Amino acid sequence: MEKRLNKDIPDIGQDIPAFEVVTSDNKTFKLSEELRSGQNVKLMFYRGHW
């Protein structure tokens, strides 16, 4: 059985919690608004250091 580092991270296929963030162009992105728009949403996260 795989040990999870963070039990709050959803598994593949599970719903994720609602969130909002400020984008690089200083706009607010709200997941709930994007989902309501009917558009598909693909989230990609990158590590913070390059």
C-alpha positions in Angstrom: 0.0 0.0 0.0 1.3 3.4 -1.0 2.0 5.8 1.9 0.5 9.3 1.2 2.4 12.3 2.3 -0.7 14.4 2.7 -4.1 12.8 3.4 -5.9 16.0 2.3 -4.8 15.6 -1.4 -7.7 14.0 -3.4 -7.1 10.8 -5.3 -7.4 10.7 -9.1 -11.1 11.0 -10.0 -12.2 12.6 -6.7 -13.6 16.1 -6.5 -11.2 18.8 -5.2 -12.2 21.4 -2.7 -13.2 24.9 -3.9 -10.4 27.4 -4.0 -9.3 30.7 -5.4 -5.9 32.1 -6.2 -4.4 35.2 -7.7 -3.0 34.6 -11.2 0.3 35.9 -12.6 -1.7 38.8 -14.3 -3.1 39.8 -10.9 -6.7 38.4 -11.6 -8.6 36.2 -9.2 -9.2 32.6 -10.4 -12.1 30.9 -8.6 -12.6 27.2 -9.4 -16.3 27.4 -8.7 -16.8 30.1 -11.3 -14.9 28.2 -13.9 -16.9 25.0 -13.3 -20.2 26.9 -13.5 -19.2 28.4 -16.9 -19.4 24.9 -18.4 -15.8 24.9 -19.6 -13.5 22.0 -18.9 -10.9 22.8 -16.2 -7.4 21.3 -16.2 -5.2 22.1 -13.2 -1.4 21.8 -13.4 0.8 22.4 -10.5 4.6 23.0 -10.7 7.2 23.0 -8.0 8.1 26.5 -6.7 11.8 26.4 -7.5 13.4 26.2 -10.9 
